[in-house]
């Protein structure tokens, strides 16, 4: 039917991403206003301890 299960999506994100860290990253990127932020200038890394994904910023000087 094309509908999105919001609860399932939230559960997936919380189980698979370090949500607090990703939101902090997005907030800092929006505050610093780089012009090529979301598709560049970060690595996505899966932490072995809990298998959650997080974003690691890099190359924000250009």
mmCIF file of the N, C-alpha and C atoms, coordinates in Angstrom:
data_MODEL
# 
_entry.id   MODEL 
# 
loop_
_atom_site.group_PDB 
_atom_site.id 
_atom_site.type_symbol 
_atom_site.label_atom_id 
_atom_site.label_alt_id 
_atom_site.label_comp_id 
_atom_site.label_asym_id 
_atom_site.label_entity_id 
_atom_site.label_seq_id 
_atom_site.pdbx_PDB_ins_code 
_atom_site.Cartn_x 
_atom_site.Cartn_y 
_atom_site.Cartn_z 
_atom_site.occupancy 
_atom_site.B_iso_or_equiv 
_atom_site.pdbx_formal_charge 
_atom_site.auth_seq_id 
_atom_site.auth_comp_id 
_atom_site.auth_asym_id 
_atom_site.auth_atom_id 
_atom_site.pdbx_PDB_model_num 
ATOM 1   N N  . UNK A 1 1  ? 0.810  -1.207 0.000  1.00 0.00 ? 1  UNK A N  1 
ATOM 2   C CA . UNK A 1 1  ? 0.000  0.000  0.000  1.00 0.00 ? 1  UNK A CA 1 
ATOM 3   C C  . UNK A 1 1  ? 0.849  1.264  0.000  1.00 0.00 ? 1  UNK A C  1 
ATOM 4   N N  . UNK A 1 2  ? 2.156  1.136  0.150  1.00 0.00 ? 2  UNK A N  1 
ATOM 5   C CA . UNK A 1 2  ? 3.053  2.282  0.077  1.00 0.00 ? 2  UNK A CA 1 
ATOM 6   C C  . UNK A 1 2  ? 3.169  3.086  1.356  1.00 0.00 ? 2  UNK A C  1 
ATOM 7   N N  . UNK A 1 3  ? 2.465  2.691  2.412  1.00 0.00 ? 3  UNK A N  1 
ATOM 8   C CA . UNK A 1 3  ? 2.552  3.445  3.658  1.00 0.00 ? 3  UNK A CA 1 
ATOM 9   C C  . UNK A 1 3  ? 3.834  3.081  4.407  1.00 0.00 ? 3  UNK A C  1 
ATOM 10  N N  . UNK A 1 4  ? 4.272  4.005  5.225  1.00 0.00 ? 4  UNK A N  1 
ATOM 11  C CA . UNK A 1 4  ? 5.495  3.813  6.002  1.00 0.00 ? 4  UNK A CA 1 
ATOM 12  C C  . UNK A 1 4  ? 5.110  3.540  7.449  1.00 0.00 ? 4  UNK A C  1 
ATOM 13  N N  . UNK A 1 5  ? 5.677  2.501  8.014  1.00 0.00 ? 5  UNK A N  1 
ATOM 14  C CA . UNK A 1 5  ? 5.444  2.168  9.416  1.00 0.00 ? 5  UNK A CA 1 
ATOM 15  C C  . UNK A 1 5  ? 6.427  2.984  10.257 1.00 0.00 ? 5  UNK A C  1 
ATOM 16  N N  . UNK A 1 6  ? 5.942  4.084  10.808 1.00 0.00 ? 6  UNK A N  1 
ATOM 17  C CA . UNK A 1 6  ? 6.793  5.019  11.552 1.00 0.00 ? 6  UNK A CA 1 
ATOM 18  C C  . UNK A 1 6  ? 7.443  4.333  12.753 1.00 0.00 ? 6  UNK A C  1 
ATOM 19  N N  . UNK A 1 7  ? 6.691  3.544  13.492 1.00 0.00 ? 7  UNK A N  1 
ATOM 20  C CA . UNK A 1 7  ? 7.239  2.876  14.678 1.00 0.00 ? 7  UNK A CA 1 
ATOM 21  C C  . UNK A 1 7  ? 8.348  1.908  14.295 1.00 0.00 ? 7  UNK A C  1 
ATOM 22  N N  . UNK A 1 8  ? 8.156  1.162  13.208 1.00 0.00 ? 8  UNK A N  1 
ATOM 23  C CA . UNK A 1 8  ? 9.186  0.213  12.761 1.00 0.00 ? 8  UNK A CA 1 
ATOM 24  C C  . UNK A 1 8  ? 10.428 0.953  12.283 1.00 0.00 ? 8  UNK A C  1 
ATOM 25  N N  . UNK A 1 9  ? 10.237 2.079  11.601 1.00 0.00 ? 9  UNK A N  1 
ATOM 26  C CA . UNK A 1 9  ? 11.371 2.882  11.135 1.00 0.00 ? 9  UNK A CA 1 
ATOM 27  C C  . UNK A 1 9  ? 12.153 3.430  12.319 1.00 0.00 ? 9  UNK A C  1 
ATOM 28  N N  . UNK A 1 10 ? 11.456 3.950  13.318 1.00 0.00 ? 10 UNK A N  1 
ATOM 29  C CA . UNK A 1 10 ? 12.122 4.482  14.510 1.00 0.00 ? 10 UNK A CA 1 
ATOM 30  C C  . UNK A 1 10 ? 12.891 3.380  15.230 1.00 0.00 ? 10 UNK A C  1 
ATOM 31  N N  . UNK A 1 11 ? 12.287 2.223  15.375 1.00 0.00 ? 11 UNK A N  1 
ATOM 32  C CA . UNK A 1 11 ? 12.958 1.095  16.028 1.00 0.00 ? 11 UNK A CA 1 
ATOM 33  C C  . UNK A 1 11 ? 14.207 0.692  15.267 1.00 0.00 ? 11 UNK A C  1 
ATOM 34  N N  . UNK A 1 12 ? 14.116 0.622  13.940 1.00 0.00 ? 12 UNK A N  1 
ATOM 35  C CA . UNK A 1 12 ? 15.273 0.265  13.115 1.00 0.00 ? 12 UNK A CA 1 
ATOM 36  C C  . UNK A 1 12 ? 16.407 1.271  13.313 1.00 0.00 ? 12 UNK A C  1 
ATOM 37  N N  . UNK A 1 13 ? 16.086 2.564  13.255 1.00 0.00 ? 13 UNK A N  1 
ATOM 38  C CA . UNK A 1 13 ? 17.119 3.594  13.406 1.00 0.00 ? 13 UNK A CA 1 
ATOM 39  C C  . UNK A 1 13 ? 17.761 3.526  14.788 1.00 0.00 ? 13 UNK A C  1 
ATOM 40  N N  . UNK A 1 14 ? 16.960 3.368  15.828 1.00 0.00 ? 14 UNK A N  1 
ATOM 41  C CA . UNK A 1 14 ? 17.500 3.293  17.184 1.00 0.00 ? 14 UNK A CA 1 
ATOM 42  C C  . UNK A 1 14 ? 18.348 2.046  17.400 1.00 0.00 ? 14 UNK A C  1 
ATOM 43  N N  . UNK A 1 15 ? 17.986 0.951  16.744 1.00 0.00 ? 15 UNK A N  1 
ATOM 44  C CA . UNK A 1 15 ? 18.737 -0.297 16.888 1.00 0.00 ? 15 UNK A CA 1 
ATOM 45  C C  . UNK A 1 15 ? 20.034 -0.310 16.085 1.00 0.00 ? 15 UNK A C  1 
ATOM 46  N N  . UNK A 1 16 ? 20.094 0.469  15.005 1.00 0.00 ? 16 UNK A N  1 
ATOM 47  C CA . UNK A 1 16 ? 21.215 0.366  14.078 1.00 0.00 ? 16 UNK A CA 1 
ATOM 48  C C  . UNK A 1 16 ? 22.105 1.598  13.991 1.00 0.00 ? 16 UNK A C  1 
ATOM 49  N N  . UNK A 1 17 ? 21.696 2.716  14.573 1.00 0.00 ? 17 UNK A N  1 
ATOM 50  C CA . UNK A 1 17 ? 22.486 3.940  14.508 1.00 0.00 ? 17 UNK A CA 1 
ATOM 51  C C  . UNK A 1 17 ? 22.668 4.512  15.903 1.00 0.00 ? 17 UNK A C  1 
ATOM 52  N N  . UNK A 1 18 ? 23.782 5.197  16.105 1.00 0.00 ? 18 UNK A N  1 
ATOM 53  C CA . UNK A 1 18 ? 23.971 5.967  17.326 1.00 0.00 ? 18 UNK A CA 1 
ATOM 54  C C  . UNK A 1 18 ? 23.228 7.280  17.083 1.00 0.00 ? 18 UNK A C  1 
ATOM 55  N N  . UNK A 1 19 ? 21.943 7.281  17.380 1.00 0.00 ? 19 UNK A N  1 
ATOM 56  C CA . UNK A 1 19 ? 21.057 8.383  17.011 1.00 0.00 ? 19 UNK A CA 1 
ATOM 57  C C  . UNK A 1 19 ? 21.523 9.700  17.618 1.00 0.00 ? 19 UNK A C  1 
ATOM 58  N N  . UNK A 1 20 ? 21.927 9.704  18.882 1.00 0.00 ? 20 UNK A N  1 
ATOM 59  C CA . UNK A 1 20 ? 22.385 10.946 19.515 1.00 0.00 ? 20 UNK A CA 1 
ATOM 60  C C  . UNK A 1 20 ? 23.592 11.521 18.787 1.00 0.00 ? 20 UNK A C  1 
ATOM 61  N N  . UNK A 1 21 ? 24.538 10.662 18.420 1.00 0.00 ? 21 UNK A N  1 
ATOM 62  C CA . UNK A 1 21 ? 25.734 11.139 17.736 1.00 0.00 ? 21 UNK A CA 1 
ATOM 63  C C  . UNK A 1 21 ? 25.398 11.659 16.332 1.00 0.00 ? 21 UNK A C  1 
ATOM 64  N N  . UNK A 1 22 ? 24.535 10.959 15.620 1.00 0.00 ? 22 UNK A N  1 
ATOM 65  C CA . UNK A 1 22 ? 24.150 11.401 14.276 1.00 0.00 ? 22 UNK A CA 1 
ATOM 66  C C  . UNK A 1 22 ? 23.422 12.739 14.352 1.00 0.00 ? 22 UNK A C  1 
ATOM 67  N N  . UNK A 1 23 ? 22.515 12.899 15.303 1.00 0.00 ? 23 UNK A N  1 
ATOM 68  C CA . UNK A 1 23 ? 21.802 14.171 15.446 1.00 0.00 ? 23 UNK A CA 1 
ATOM 69  C C  . UNK A 1 23 ? 22.752 15.300 15.831 1.00 0.00 ? 23 UNK A C  1 
ATOM 70  N N  . UNK A 1 24 ? 23.721 15.027 16.708 1.00 0.00 ? 24 UNK A N  1 
ATOM 71  C CA . UNK A 1 24 ? 24.735 16.033 17.037 1.00 0.00 ? 24 UNK A CA 1 
ATOM 72  C C  . UNK A 1 24 ? 25.513 16.434 15.791 1.00 0.00 ? 24 UNK A C  1 
ATOM 73  N N  . UNK A 1 25 ? 25.892 15.459 14.984 1.00 0.00 ? 25 UNK A N  1 
ATOM 74  C CA . UNK A 1 25 ? 26.632 15.719 13.749 1.00 0.00 ? 25 UNK A CA 1 
ATOM 75  C C  . UNK A 1 25 ? 25.808 16.613 12.818 1.00 0.00 ? 25 UNK A C  1 
ATOM 76  N N  . UNK A 1 26 ? 24.548 16.285 12.624 1.00 0.00 ? 26 UNK A N  1 
ATOM 77  C CA . UNK A 1 26 ? 23.680 17.080 11.746 1.00 0.00 ? 26 UNK A CA 1 
ATOM 78  C C  . UNK A 1 26 ? 23.532 18.499 12.288 1.00 0.00 ? 26 UNK A C  1 
ATOM 79  N N  . UNK A 1 27 ? 23.385 18.651 13.608 1.00 0.00 ? 27 UNK A N  1 
ATOM 80  C CA . UNK A 1 27 ? 23.248 19.980 14.207 1.00 0.00 ? 27 UNK A CA 1 
ATOM 81  C C  . UNK A 1 27 ? 24.496 20.825 13.978 1.00 0.00 ? 27 UNK A C  1 
ATOM 82  N N  . UNK A 1 28 ? 25.669 20.246 14.173 1.00 0.00 ? 28 UNK A N  1 
ATOM 83  C CA . UNK A 1 28 ? 26.922 20.989 13.972 1.00 0.00 ? 28 UNK A CA 1 
ATOM 84  C C  . UNK A 1 28 ? 27.093 21.356 12.503 1.00 0.00 ? 28 UNK A C  1 
ATOM 85  N N  . UNK A 1 29 ? 26.789 20.431 11.603 1.00 0.00 ? 29 UNK A N  1 
ATOM 86  C CA . UNK A 1 29 ? 26.905 20.719 10.173 1.00 0.00 ? 29 UNK A CA 1 
ATOM 87  C C  . UNK A 1 29 ? 25.975 21.865 9.792  1.00 0.00 ? 29 UNK A C  1 
ATOM 88  N N  . UNK A 1 30 ? 24.741 21.840 10.281 1.00 0.00 ? 30 UNK A N  1 
ATOM 89  C CA . UNK A 1 30 ? 23.806 22.922 9.964  1.00 0.00 ? 30 UNK A CA 1 
ATOM 90  C C  . UNK A 1 30 ? 24.251 24.243 10.569 1.00 0.00 ? 30 UNK A C  1 
ATOM 91  N N  . UNK A 1 31 ? 24.841 24.213 11.740 1.00 0.00 ? 31 UNK A N  1 
ATOM 92  C CA . UNK A 1 31 ? 25.316 25.429 12.385 1.00 0.00 ? 31 UNK A CA 1 
ATOM 93  C C  . UNK A 1 31 ? 26.509 26.024 11.646 1.00 0.00 ? 31 UNK A C  1 
ATOM 94  N N  . UNK A 1 32 ? 27.413 25.161 11.171 1.00 0.00 ? 32 UNK A N  1 
ATOM 95  C CA . UNK A 1 32 ? 28.634 25.654 10.531 1.00 0.00 ? 32 UNK A CA 1 
ATOM 96  C C  . UNK A 1 32 ? 28.443 25.989 9.053  1.00 0.00 ? 32 UNK A C  1 
ATOM 97  N N  . UNK A 1 33 ? 27.364 25.584 8.453  1.00 0.00 ? 33 UNK A N  1 
ATOM 98  C CA . UNK A 1 33 ? 26.936 25.914 7.099  1.00 0.00 ? 33 UNK A CA 1 
ATOM 99  C C  . UNK A 1 33 ? 27.966 25.612 6.009  1.00 0.00 ? 33 UNK A C  1 
ATOM 100 N N  . UNK A 1 34 ? 28.518 24.404 5.945  1.00 0.00 ? 34 UNK A N  1 
ATOM 101 C CA . UNK A 1 34 ? 29.329 24.068 4.772  1.00 0.00 ? 34 UNK A CA 1 
ATOM 102 C C  . UNK A 1 34 ? 28.410 23.843 3.575  1.00 0.00 ? 34 UNK A C  1 
ATOM 103 N N  . UNK A 1 35 ? 28.934 24.035 2.372  1.00 0.00 ? 35 UNK A N  1 
ATOM 104 C CA . UNK A 1 35 ? 28.082 23.957 1.190  1.00 0.00 ? 35 UNK A CA 1 
ATOM 105 C C  . UNK A 1 35 ? 28.023 22.572 0.570  1.00 0.00 ? 35 UNK A C  1 
ATOM 106 N N  . UNK A 1 36 ? 28.797 21.630 1.060  1.00 0.00 ? 36 UNK A N  1 
ATOM 107 C CA . UNK A 1 36 ? 28.768 20.274 0.500  1.00 0.00 ? 36 UNK A CA 1 
ATOM 108 C C  . UNK A 1 36 ? 28.694 19.245 1.625  1.00 0.00 ? 36 UNK A C  1 
ATOM 109 N N  . UNK A 1 37 ? 27.741 19.421 2.510  1.00 0.00 ? 37 UNK A N  1 
ATOM 110 C CA . UNK A 1 37 ? 27.749 18.689 3.769  1.00 0.00 ? 37 UNK A CA 1 
ATOM 111 C C  . UNK A 1 37 ? 27.202 17.275 3.745  1.00 0.00 ? 37 UNK A C  1 
ATOM 112 N N  . UNK A 1 38 ? 26.044 17.007 3.217  1.00 0.00 ? 38 UNK A N  1 
ATOM 113 C CA . UNK A 1 38 ? 25.399 15.711 3.429  1.00 0.00 ? 38 UNK A CA 1 
ATOM 114 C C  . UNK A 1 38 ? 25.916 14.595 2.546  1.00 0.00 ? 38 UNK A C  1 
ATOM 115 N N  . UNK A 1 39 ? 26.474 14.910 1.407  1.00 0.00 ? 39 UNK A N  1 
ATOM 116 C CA . UNK A 1 39 ? 26.937 13.859 0.502  1.00 0.00 ? 39 UNK A CA 1 
ATOM 117 C C  . UNK A 1 39 ? 28.449 13.719 0.515  1.00 0.00 ? 39 UNK A C  1 
ATOM 118 N N  . UNK A 1 40 ? 29.116 14.565 1.254  1.00 0.00 ? 40 UNK A N  1 
ATOM 119 C CA . UNK A 1 40 ? 30.567 14.538 1.363  1.00 0.00 ? 40 UNK A CA 1 
ATOM 120 C C  . UNK A 1 40 ? 30.945 14.847 2.810  1.00 0.00 ? 40 UNK A C  1 
ATOM 121 N N  . UNK A 1 41 ? 32.227 14.823 3.059  1.00 0.00 ? 41 UNK A N  1 
ATOM 122 C CA . UNK A 1 41 ? 32.786 15.290 4.330  1.00 0.00 ? 41 UNK A CA 1 
ATOM 123 C C  . UNK A 1 41 ? 32.424 14.451 5.548  1.00 0.00 ? 41 UNK A C  1 
ATOM 124 N N  . UNK A 1 42 ? 32.122 13.186 5.357  1.00 0.00 ? 42 UNK A N  1 
ATOM 125 C CA . UNK A 1 42 ? 31.956 12.295 6.500  1.00 0.00 ? 42 UNK A CA 1 
ATOM 126 C C  . UNK A 1 42 ? 32.151 10.848 6.064  1.00 0.00 ? 42 UNK A C  1 
ATOM 127 N N  . UNK A 1 43 ? 32.544 10.048 7.029  1.00 0.00 ? 43 UNK A N  1 
ATOM 128 C CA . UNK A 1 43 ? 32.597 8.600  6.855  1.00 0.00 ? 43 UNK A CA 1 
ATOM 129 C C  . UNK A 1 43 ? 31.477 8.012  7.697  1.00 0.00 ? 43 UNK A C  1 
ATOM 130 N N  . UNK A 1 44 ? 30.944 6.890  7.263  1.00 0.00 ? 44 UNK A N  1 
ATOM 131 C CA . UNK A 1 44 ? 29.978 6.146  8.063  1.00 0.00 ? 44 UNK A CA 1 
ATOM 132 C C  . UNK A 1 44 ? 30.705 4.906  8.561  1.00 0.00 ? 44 UNK A C  1 
ATOM 133 N N  . UNK A 1 45 ? 30.655 4.688  9.873  1.00 0.00 ? 45 UNK A N  1 
ATOM 134 C CA . UNK A 1 45 ? 31.427 3.627  10.505 1.00 0.00 ? 45 UNK A CA 1 
ATOM 135 C C  . UNK A 1 45 ? 30.511 2.794  11.395 1.00 0.00 ? 45 UNK A C  1 
ATOM 136 N N  . UNK A 1 46 ? 30.676 1.475  11.347 1.00 0.00 ? 46 UNK A N  1 
ATOM 137 C CA . UNK A 1 46 ? 29.908 0.605  12.232 1.00 0.00 ? 46 UNK A CA 1 
ATOM 138 C C  . UNK A 1 46 ? 30.778 0.205  13.417 1.00 0.00 ? 46 UNK A C  1 
ATOM 139 N N  . UNK A 1 47 ? 30.369 0.627  14.600 1.00 0.00 ? 47 UNK A N  1 
ATOM 140 C CA . UNK A 1 47 ? 31.094 0.344  15.828 1.00 0.00 ? 47 UNK A CA 1 
ATOM 141 C C  . UNK A 1 47 ? 30.964 -1.143 16.159 1.00 0.00 ? 47 UNK A C  1 
ATOM 142 N N  . UNK A 1 48 ? 32.062 -1.801 16.451 1.00 0.00 ? 48 UNK A N  1 
ATOM 143 C CA . UNK A 1 48 ? 32.037 -3.239 16.731 1.00 0.00 ? 48 UNK A CA 1 
ATOM 144 C C  . UNK A 1 48 ? 31.377 -3.581 18.060 1.00 0.00 ? 48 UNK A C  1 
ATOM 145 N N  . UNK A 1 49 ? 31.482 -2.703 19.034 1.00 0.00 ? 49 UNK A N  1 
ATOM 146 C CA . UNK A 1 49 ? 30.975 -3.020 20.374 1.00 0.00 ? 49 UNK A CA 1 
ATOM 147 C C  . UNK A 1 49 ? 29.463 -3.227 20.408 1.00 0.00 ? 49 UNK A C  1 
ATOM 148 N N  . UNK A 1 50 ? 28.724 -2.438 19.630 1.00 0.00 ? 50 UNK A N  1 
ATOM 149 C CA . UNK A 1 50 ? 27.262 -2.584 19.629 1.00 0.00 ? 50 UNK A CA 1 
ATOM 150 C C  . UNK A 1 50 ? 26.674 -2.649 18.219 1.00 0.00 ? 50 UNK A C  1 
ATOM 151 N N  . UNK A 1 51 ? 27.536 -2.642 17.203 1.00 0.00 ? 51 UNK A N  1 
ATOM 152 C CA . UNK A 1 51 ? 27.164 -2.734 15.790 1.00 0.00 ? 51 UNK A CA 1 
ATOM 153 C C  . UNK A 1 51 ? 26.284 -1.585 15.310 1.00 0.00 ? 51 UNK A C  1 
ATOM 154 N N  . UNK A 1 52 ? 26.319 -0.454 16.014 1.00 0.00 ? 52 UNK A N  1 
ATOM 155 C CA . UNK A 1 52 ? 25.570 0.724  15.574 1.00 0.00 ? 52 UNK A CA 1 
ATOM 156 C C  . UNK A 1 52 ? 26.431 1.546  14.633 1.00 0.00 ? 52 UNK A C  1 
ATOM 157 N N  . UNK A 1 53 ? 25.771 2.227  13.699 1.00 0.00 ? 53 UNK A N  1 
ATOM 158 C CA . UNK A 1 53 ? 26.444 3.072  12.725 1.00 0.00 ? 53 UNK A CA 1 
ATOM 159 C C  . UNK A 1 53 ? 26.549 4.490  13.271 1.00 0.00 ? 53 UNK A C  1 
ATOM 160 N N  . UNK A 1 54 ? 27.650 5.160  12.955 1.00 0.00 ? 54 UNK A N  1 
ATOM 161 C CA . UNK A 1 54 ? 27.827 6.553  13.331 1.00 0.00 ? 54 UNK A CA 1 
ATOM 162 C C  . UNK A 1 54 ? 28.544 7.293  12.216 1.00 0.00 ? 54 UNK A C  1 
ATOM 163 N N  . UNK A 1 55 ? 28.491 8.606  12.272 1.00 0.00 ? 55 UNK A N  1 
ATOM 164 C CA . UNK A 1 55 ? 29.110 9.442  11.244 1.00 0.00 ? 55 UNK A CA 1 
ATOM 165 C C  . UNK A 1 55 ? 30.353 10.098 11.823 1.00 0.00 ? 55 UNK A C  1 
ATOM 166 N N  . UNK A 1 56 ? 31.433 10.062 11.066 1.00 0.00 ? 56 UNK A N  1 
ATOM 167 C CA . UNK A 1 56 ? 32.687 10.678 11.477 1.00 0.00 ? 56 UNK A CA 1 
ATOM 168 C C  . UNK A 1 56 ? 33.000 11.796 10.487 1.00 0.00 ? 56 UNK A C  1 
ATOM 169 N N  . UNK A 1 57 ? 32.982 13.061 10.930 1.00 0.00 ? 57 UNK A N  1 
ATOM 170 C CA . UNK A 1 57 ? 33.247 14.167 10.009 1.00 0.00 ? 57 UNK A CA 1 
ATOM 171 C C  . UNK A 1 57 ? 34.711 14.211 9.584  1.00 0.00 ? 57 UNK A C  1 
ATOM 172 N N  . UNK A 1 58 ? 34.955 14.716 8.380  1.00 0.00 ? 58 UNK A N  1 
ATOM 173 C CA . UNK A 1 58 ? 36.312 14.909 7.887  1.00 0.00 ? 58 UNK A CA 1 
ATOM 174 C C  . UNK A 1 58 ? 36.275 15.954 6.777  1.00 0.00 ? 58 UNK A C  1 
ATOM 175 N N  . UNK A 1 59 ? 37.396 16.568 6.492  1.00 0.00 ? 59 UNK A N  1 
ATOM 176 C CA . UNK A 1 59 ? 37.569 17.495 5.376  1.00 0.00 ? 59 UNK A CA 1 
ATOM 177 C C  . UNK A 1 59 ? 36.581 18.659 5.393  1.00 0.00 ? 59 UNK A C  1 
ATOM 178 N N  . UNK A 1 60 ? 36.313 19.205 6.564  1.00 0.00 ? 60 UNK A N  1 
ATOM 179 C CA . UNK A 1 60 ? 35.380 20.327 6.632  1.00 0.00 ? 60 UNK A CA 1 
ATOM 180 C C  . UNK A 1 60 ? 36.060 21.669 6.388  1.00 0.00 ? 60 UNK A C  1 
ATOM 181 N N  . UNK A 1 61 ? 37.347 21.635 6.044  1.00 0.00 ? 61 UNK A N  1 
ATOM 182 C CA . UNK A 1 61 ? 38.064 22.884 5.819  1.00 0.00 ? 61 UNK A CA 1 
ATOM 183 C C  . UNK A 1 61 ? 37.981 23.356 4.375  1.00 0.00 ? 61 UNK A C  1 
ATOM 184 N N  . UNK A 1 62 ? 37.387 22.572 3.478  1.00 0.00 ? 62 UNK A N  1 
ATOM 185 C CA . UNK A 1 62 ? 37.344 22.964 2.064  1.00 0.00 ? 62 UNK A CA 1 
ATOM 186 C C  . UNK A 1 62 ? 35.938 22.947 1.541  1.00 0.00 ? 62 UNK A C  1 
# 
